[in-house]
Amino acid sequence: MELKDAIRKRQSIRAFKPDPVPRDILVKIMEDAIWAPSWGNTQPWEFSIVGGDTAKRLGEEFSNNYLNKVPDNPDIGMPEQWPDSNMSRYREVGKGLFETLSIGRGDKEKRGQHYVNMFRFFGAPNVIYIYIDKELGTYSVLDVGIITQNISLLATDYSLGTCIEAAAVRYPDIVRKHLNIPNSKKIVLGIAIGYPNWDSPYNKFRSNKENLDALVKWVDV
Ligand SMILES: Cc1cc2nc3c(=O)[nH]c(=O)nc-3n(C[C@H](O)[C@H](O)[C@H](O)COP(=O)(O)O)c2cc1C
């Protein structure tokens, strides 16, 4: 697949077929993804690639915590405020997704089910967890963002779908416990990965992107 086609085709996938991703495909994706740039080639990322019962157990514990209203404690704090322009895009994506799913504003039960789905990685058979040393800062998190996009685009090339999930790291102690990750690491992201269920309304939703003119100031170009 052409790079620009993969970029345009990638979308967050929020419903998956149960079939696990073959390990050799995950290996191929990761072998290419690690050619990502990073600050001073520090390559701060470490991965746990999870499947089977472990992925299921993680999803169960995350969704139980959500249902029992256990306060979350992500290693990287969730943003509490957004500037207006960002906030309106954030609201728009939520509204659009719930409209596509025919979930009304006041439908607490269906909204709750959506969050349960999210904490269960939307049914993805595999999850790629990315973590870095706790002492590392913003630039290393930025590096994780870059490799995350590599993974997402490579997955697209293999007809796989991904959903990058901050939700997957909201209870990092559960992740540490099941994946045997030491306290010295900060868990940055989880990427749900698997074969998309294209029949699900979830995957009919596509987010809008801002017009270039609103984003770019051209200077002496
Ligand atoms: C850092 C990061 C965290 C995200 N966390 C979540 C999440 O927890 N749950 C979710 O459904 N989507 C999550 N997303 C997906 C975004 O909502 C999605 O990328 C955005 O709405 C744009 O849609 P697109 O990916 O289809 O282009 C996350 C994306 C990023 C980059």
The ligand as a Gaussian input file, in Angstrom:
#p B3LYP/6-31G(d) Opt

LIG

0 1
 C       -3.019000       9.471000      22.561000
 C       -4.350000       8.962000      22.098000
 C       -5.217000       8.388000      22.996000
 C       -6.458000       7.905000      22.576000
 N       -7.289000       7.274000      23.475000
 C       -8.475000       6.798000      23.057000
 C       -9.322000       6.096000      23.967000
 O       -8.999000       5.910000      25.135000
 N      -10.512000       5.633000      23.500000
 C      -10.902000       5.801000      22.206000
 O      -11.992000       5.341000      21.833000
 N      -10.097000       6.437000      21.311000
 C       -8.908000       6.928000      21.709000
 N       -8.083000       7.560000      20.815000
 C       -8.498000       7.677000      19.405000
 C       -8.941000       9.093000      19.064000
 O      -10.210000       9.338000      19.606000
 C       -8.942000       9.233000      17.531000
 O       -7.635000       9.108000      17.060000
 C       -9.522000      10.557000      17.074000
 O      -10.871000      10.676000      17.422000
 C       -9.389000      10.723000      15.559000
 O      -10.033000       9.674000      14.883000
 P       -9.243000       8.706000      13.897000
 O       -8.204000       7.969000      14.706000
 O      -10.289000       7.773000      13.365000
 O       -8.596000       9.551000      12.837000
 C       -6.841000       8.031000      21.218000
 C       -5.942000       8.608000      20.305000
 C       -4.711000       9.065000      20.728000
 C       -3.760000       9.635000      19.712000

